[in-house]
Amino acid sequence: MSGGDTEMTLKIELPTDLERELSAEADRLGLPLPEYALRLLLTSRSSSEKPANGAELVDYWRTESLIGSRPEIEDSQEHARKLRTRAERRH
């Protein structure tokens, strides 16, 4: 398929462990499993197109719904400081 709006239904058999992992990750992201699987396929297809600068990276994060994907983190700067402090104290 190339560039059109044509849809195709694909049925695949997944190992139980993989299905469980994919379902858990989809649930964590608040996505239905089919949508999450489609995103994985689209991401792997475009993985050779690496962002060239910060703006492209942020655009990529937005298209992948990564920005705002952790609603439990209210203050990202404070969260980053805590992670950094915790990492500095590891032995």
C-alpha positions as CSV (number, residue, x, y, z in Angstrom):
1,M,0.0,0.0,0.0
2,S,1.4,3.4,-0.9
3,G,0.2,6.7,0.4
4,G,-3.5,6.2,-0.1
5,D,-6.4,6.1,2.4
6,T,-7.0,2.4,1.7
7,E,-7.4,0.3,4.8
8,M,-6.5,-3.3,5.2
9,T,-7.6,-5.7,8.0
10,L,-4.8,-7.9,9.2
11,K,-5.3,-10.7,11.7
12,I,-2.2,-12.1,13.5
13,E,-1.8,-14.7,16.2
14,L,0.4,-13.4,19.0
15,P,2.2,-15.4,21.7
16,T,0.3,-15.0,25.0
17,D,3.2,-13.2,26.7
18,L,3.5,-10.6,23.9
19,E,-0.2,-10.0,23.8
20,R,-0.2,-9.4,27.6
21,E,2.8,-7.0,27.3
22,L,1.2,-5.1,24.4
23,S,-2.2,-4.9,26.2
24,A,-0.6,-3.6,29.4
25,E,1.3,-0.9,27.5
26,A,-1.8,0.1,25.6
27,D,-3.7,0.3,28.9
28,R,-1.0,2.4,30.4
29,L,-1.2,4.8,27.5
30,G,-5.0,4.8,27.5
31,L,-5.2,3.4,24.0
32,P,-7.1,0.5,22.5
33,L,-4.8,-2.4,21.7
34,P,-5.4,-2.1,17.9
35,E,-4.5,1.6,17.9
36,Y,-1.4,0.9,19.9
37,A,-0.3,-1.9,17.6
38,L,-0.8,0.4,14.6
39,R,1.3,3.1,16.2
40,L,4.1,0.5,16.8
41,L,4.0,-0.5,13.2
42,L,4.0,3.0,11.9
43,T,6.8,4.0,14.3
44,S,9.0,1.1,13.2
45,R,8.4,1.9,9.6
46,S,9.6,5.5,10.0
47,S,12.4,4.8,12.5
48,S,15.0,5.6,9.8
49,E,13.7,9.2,9.7
50,K,15.6,10.6,12.7
51,P,14.8,14.1,13.9
52,A,17.6,16.5,12.8
53,N,17.0,19.1,15.5
54,G,15.1,19.9,18.7
55,A,12.0,21.2,17.0
56,E,11.7,18.0,14.8
57,L,12.2,15.9,18.0
58,V,9.3,17.7,19.8
59,D,7.2,17.3,16.6
60,Y,8.0,13.6,16.6
61,W,7.0,13.3,20.3
62,R,3.7,15.1,19.6
63,T,2.9,12.8,16.7
64,E,3.6,9.8,18.9
65,S,1.5,11.2,21.7
66,L,4.4,11.1,24.1
67,I,4.0,14.7,25.3
68,G,1.4,14.5,28.0
69,S,1.5,10.8,28.2
70,R,2.3,10.9,31.9
71,P,-0.6,12.9,33.5
72,E,0.5,11.8,37.0
73,I,3.6,14.1,36.6
74,E,2.3,17.5,37.4
75,D,5.6,19.4,37.4
76,S,8.1,17.9,34.8
77,Q,11.0,20.1,36.0
78,E,10.6,18.9,39.6
79,H,10.2,15.3,38.4
80,A,13.4,15.6,36.4
81,R,15.3,17.0,39.4
82,K,14.1,14.1,41.6
83,L,15.2,11.6,39.0
84,R,18.6,13.3,38.7
85,T,19.1,13.3,42.5
86,R,18.1,9.7,42.7
87,A,20.5,8.7,40.0
88,E,23.4,10.7,41.6
89,R,22.9,8.8,44.8
90,R,23.0,5.3,43.3
91,H,26.1,3.2,44.0
